[in-house]
Amino acid sequence: MTANIYGFVLSEASLPINGPDTVAEVAGSMMQQYDTETYPHLLEFSMEHILKPDYDFGSEFEFGLNVILDALTRSLATTAASSS
């Protein structure tokens, strides 16, 4: 969980994204640094996910946190059931 929080904070602090309206501009300038033939999946991910009009970088933290918490909840339930 610490890595998710740290990674998100580091990304949020270093990326010049100021709301959903600036995502396309930032992503476009970042993609110019990568050869699309060498990194075709990065291009695909950017086009199909990040550059969608409803993409919100801030919501990614909540999604990741929910994935972690759901896994911890299942793990605790399994541990409690096996120790009973």
PATORTOR-833264 format. One line per 4 residues: number of its first residue (from 0); their letters; for each residue x, y, z of C-alpha. Coordinates in Angstrom, 2 decimals. Each point is the difference from the previous one (the first is absolute). Layout:
BEGIN
NUM = A = X:Y:Z  ...
# end
This chain:
BEGIN
0 = MTAN = 0.00:0.00:0.00  2.88:2.33:0.75  1.39:-0.46:-3.52  -3.37:0.93:-1.54
4 = IYGF = -0.24:3.16:2.09  3.63:0.96:-0.55  -0.18:-0.66:-3.75  -3.17:2.00:-0.41
8 = VLSE = 1.30:2.95:2.01  3.29:-0.04:-1.89  -1.82:-0.07:-3.35  -2.46:2.68:1.03
12 = ASLP = 2.80:2.27:1.22  2.21:-0.44:-3.06  -2.57:-0.01:-2.83  -1.19:3.41:-1.13
16 = INGP = -3.63:-1.15:-0.16  -2.44:2.59:1.28  -3.35:-1.71:-0.41  -1.51:-2.05:-2.83
20 = DTVA = 0.34:2.83:-2.52  3.82:-0.15:0.01  0.41:-3.80:-0.25  0.07:-0.14:-3.82
24 = EVAG = 2.64:2.73:-0.25  2.25:-1.61:2.62  -0.45:-3.51:-1.42  0.71:1.25:-3.52
28 = SMMQ = 3.26:1.61:1.01  1.03:-3.09:1.97  -0.80:-2.35:-2.89  2.38:1.94:-2.27
32 = QYDT = 2.84:-1.38:2.12  -0.81:-3.63:-0.87  0.27:-1.89:-3.26  -3.44:-1.44:-0.70
36 = ETYP = 1.48:-3.00:-1.79  2.06:-0.88:3.07  -2.85:0.71:2.44  -3.23:-0.82:-1.88
40 = HLLE = -1.87:-0.95:3.18  0.80:3.34:1.61  -1.49:1.75:-3.01  -3.05:-2.29:0.08
44 = FSME = -0.52:0.59:3.73  0.34:3.75:-0.42  -2.43:0.16:-2.91  -2.62:-2.32:1.48
48 = HILK = 0.17:1.05:3.63  1.84:3.19:0.86  -1.15:2.12:-2.94  -3.69:-0.80:0.46
52 = PDYD = -1.99:3.15:0.85  -1.22:-1.37:3.35  3.44:-1.09:1.26  0.84:1.44:3.41
56 = FGSE = 3.49:-0.69:1.35  -1.18:0.68:3.56  -2.55:-2.82:-0.12  2.80:-2.51:-0.64
60 = FEFG = 1.09:0.24:3.63  -3.42:-0.96:1.32  -0.23:-2.92:-2.44  3.43:-1.33:1.02
64 = LNVI = -0.75:0.43:3.68  -3.29:-1.90:-0.38  1.79:-2.87:-1.74  2.49:-0.24:2.87
68 = LDAL = -2.65:0.26:2.72  -2.20:-2.62:-1.69  2.94:-2.41:-0.17  0.85:0.63:3.66
72 = TRSL = -3.63:-0.59:1.00  -0.07:-3.34:-1.86  3.33:-0.99:1.52  -1.17:0.79:3.52
76 = ATTA = -3.23:-1.95:-0.54  1.94:-3.00:-1.29  2.43:0.16:2.92  -2.85:0.27:2.53
80 = ASSS = -1.86:-2.92:-1.61  3.05:-2.26:-0.01  0.88:0.73:3.63  -3.53:-0.79:1.23
# end
